Amino acid sequence: MTNNELKREQDYVAGLYARLDQLQDAAIAQLALVRRQDVGGGHQSRSERDAFARIYEDRIVQLREVNERLAFGRLDLEDADGGSVHRYIGRIGLRDEDLHPLLLDWRVPQASAFYQATAANPLGARARRHLISQGRSITRIEDEIFDAELLRDGGSDLQGEGALLSALTAERTGRMADIVATIQAEQDRIIRSDLKGILVVQGGPGTGKTAVALHRAAYLLYSHRDRLRNSGVLIVGPSRSFLQYIESVLPSLGETGVVLSSVGQLYPGVDASIEDAPATAALKGSAAMAALIARAVKSRQRVPAAAQQLDVNGDSLTLDPQLVANAIHRAQQTRKPYNEARVTFVKTALGQLTRQWADQLRAQGNSVDESDHPMLREDLRSAHDVRVALNTAWLPLTPAKLLQDLYARPQWLAELTPSWSADKRALLGRNRDAPFTIADVPLLDEAAELLGEHDVVDAAQKREAKQQRKRDVENAERAIENMDVAGLVNAEELADNFAEAAARGTTAERAAADRSWTYGHIVVDEAQELSPMQWRLLLRRCPLRSFTVVGDIAQAASASAASSWKEALRTLVGDSDDSRLRLEELTVNYRTPSQISAAAERMAIVHGLPVTPSKAVRGSEWPIRVTDTLLDAVRHDRDISTAGTLAVIAPTADVASAYEQLRSAFGEDVGLGGNGLRKSIDVLSPQDAKGLEFDAVVVVEPAAILRETERGAGALYVSMTRPTQRLSIVSSDGKLPEGILDAFDQHFQARPPRSEG
C-alpha cells in the first residue's frame, strides 16, 4: 500500500509541475510577444508595452521561485456522500485550463485546517498528509489520522509526525528555510491574525518567532493585496547578517514586494553598521534626544544683536534686527519644517529690504516705481552681504550637518543642554568626519522630520510625482481596455511598471529610497532591542500603527533595550492600555534540544531575565561539551560532521582574534559575521548571532560575554540558544557563569568545570 500511495502522490505532483511549466511557458511566450510589438515612437505606447513586459517578467520569477516543494500537503475532507475528497496545499494556487482548482495556496482560508486541525478539533478534516520531496520527486509521505473510520477501514498505515521532526533535525545551510510545510497550530493562528493594530509575538529561543513573522508578512500581502500592494510591507531585523539569513524565505513563498532593512539602514543613503559604546547608545536612544534635536533646530534661527550695514551694488543698506525678527516670526507662523519655512523667511526679508532700498533711492532723487521692485529684489538676492546676513539668521541645513555640528561643537551642545553634566555631554562628542553609527540613524530621521526638504526643488518634484502617478493609473486603465486583459491585471499594478515610472523602480525600491514613505504594515523582529528613538522612526513610517512586533524580552542585550513590552511599546501605544495591542505567546521550542534549552534557561533565571517558559519537543544525542581551548572545541565538532553549519560566538572584543586563530587552522572554511554565513565555520558576536540558528555552536568565554555589557546575561542567553544539535563551551579558566550547571547535571560531557557564583 505504501508504494502504491507514494506512486499516486508522485503522479499527482508531476501533474502539478506540468501545469506550472505550462503557465511558465505561456508567460515566457506572452513576454516575447509583447517585446516584439511595434508600438511606434509614441512615449505612451512604449510605456504600455514596457509595463506589460514587467508584469510577465514578475510572473515568470514567481513561478520559478516556487519550483522547490511546490506541493507539500493534502487534506482529506468528508464529502456529501460520506467519502473523502482530497485538497492539495502548496506554495501558490494552481487551476487547470477549465479553472478547476488543482492546488490551494497555503494562505487561503480553505487551507487553514492543514495547520490547525487536531484529533480533538479536526475542522472537517479526516486526515492530513505531508508530502516530503526532493526536487520534483516525492520521497516520503506521512499521515495524521483524525477520523477513526479510516483506520478501521484500513485507509492508511502511514501515521506519524515525520515531516516536522525531519525539518527540525535537518542540517542548516546558513540561509533560513521557510516552514510553510510544517507550520504548527499556534503558529498558524498568529500568522493569520488580523492586519489591524499592533500584534506582539513573544516567545523564547527556538519557538519560531522569525519564521512566523515572515510567513505572516507573506500571508498579509496575499490576503490584503489591494491595501498593501502600493504601500508595501517593511521588515526590520537587528543586523545585516540577519537579513542575509532570511532573504530567500519570502521569494520562496511567492512574495518579492517587501522591503528588508536592518535598523542601521532605515534612513535613505545611510548604511550604518558601527555600534556605539553602550552608554552612548543608551543616551542616543533615549526619548530625550528628540527634544534636544528640536532645540538644536530652533536655535539655528538667530536675530542679530545689532544693526548690520550691507553693501548692495555700492549702496549701503541697514539691516535692522527687528526686520529679521519680523521675517522669522512670519515664517514660523507657517508651521512648515525648518528648510521649507526658510523660503518664507527669505521672501519676507527680501520684500522688506526691497521696499527699504526703493525708499532710500527715492530719497536720493532717483525715480523708482513698483515695476522696478523685481529687479531690486534680484540684486538684493545676489548681493554677497545680503546672502551672508540671511544665512547667518537662518541657514539651510541637512540632517547630517545638524548632527555633525551637534557632536563636534561642545560649546553649542552645552548651550542646548544646561542641565546635563559634562560627562553626559562627553558621550556625544566626536569628530565631524566620524561615520554615523546605528544609533545615529533615528536621530538623522528625527532631524529630517523637523528640517524638511533641503532643496525646495525636491519638494516640487515629489508633488509632480504624485500627479504623474495619477496620470499613470488613468493611462493604465485605458491600456487594459485596449488590450482586452481586464481581470488579469489591475490599473494600479500596471501603473507601477510604466516606463516613466521605471526610474522610480518597484514599490519596494521606491519605498526604501523615500524617507517620507508610509508603509501599510511593518514587521519588527528582535523588537525588544529597539530604543525609543527607533520606535519614533518606525511610527513615522506607519502612522496607521499596523505592526507585527516579534521578540523575547529575556533576550534583550542592547543598551537601549526595554525590560517589558509595555515599556518597549510606549512610543506606539502611550502610557495607557490600548485596544490595538494584542499579545500572543509561542510556547513550543522547535529548534533547541532540551538539554541545551534547560541549561540556558537556568542561567537566564539565575541572572534575573524574564524567561518565557517553553517546552522543547526533542533532545539531542550530544551532551553539552566544555573545554578550555577554542581549537579543541571546533575540531571536535568538525570530527562529528563537516556538513551543516558551525558558529563560534565570542565576546565582541574577542571576535577578531578568534577569527584569526580559526583562519590559521581551517583557512577558507572560516567566515566572519554576516558575510560568513555561507562558510562552514562562522565567527560572530552575540549581537550578530541574534535571530540565527546553526547545527552546532561554540560559545567562547561565557563569563566574558556576561561581563561585557550591563545586559550581558541576555547576550549569553542568545548565544547559548542558537544550536539545533550541539553546544560546546570554551572556558579558559575552568569557570562557568552561575546557573548553567546543576549540581548533578547529566547533560554535560564528563565532569564539567565549577560554576562561577
ABEGO torsion letter per residue (X at the ends): XAAAAAAAAAAAAAAAAAAAAAAAAAAAAAAAAAAABBAEABAAAAAAAAAAAAAAAAAAAAAAAAABGABABBBBBBBAAGBBBBBBBBABBBBBAAGBBABBBAABAAAAAAAABBAABAGGBABBBBBBBBEABBABBBBBBABAAAAAAGABAABEAAAAAAAAABBBAGBBBBAAAABBAAAAAAAABBABEBBBBBBBBGAGAAAAAAAAAAAAAAAAAAAAAAAEBBBBBABAAAAAAAAAAAAAAGBABBBBBBAAAABBGBBBABBBBAAAAAAAABAAAAAAAAAAAAAABBBBABBBBBBBGGBBBBBBAAAAAAAAAAAAAAGBBAAAAAAAAAAAAAAAAAAAAAAAAAAAGBBBBAAAAAAAAAAAAABAAAAAAAAAABBBBBAAAAAAAAAABAAAAAAABAABBAAAAAAABBBAABBBBAAAAAAAAAAAAAAEBABAAAAAAAAAAAAAAAAAAAAAAAAAAAAGABGABBAAAAAAABAAAAAAEBAAAAAAABAABBBABBBBBGAAABBAAAAAAAAAABAAGBBBBBEBAAABABAABBABAAAAAAAAAEABBBAABBBBBBABBAABBAAAAAAAAAAAAAAGBBBBBBBBABBBABBBBBBABAAAAAAAAAAABABEBBBBBBBAAAAAAAAAAAAAAAEAABBBEAAAAABABBBBBAAAABGBBBABBBBBGAAAAAAABAAAAAAAAAAAAABAABBBBBBAAGBBBBGABBAABAABBEBBBBBBX
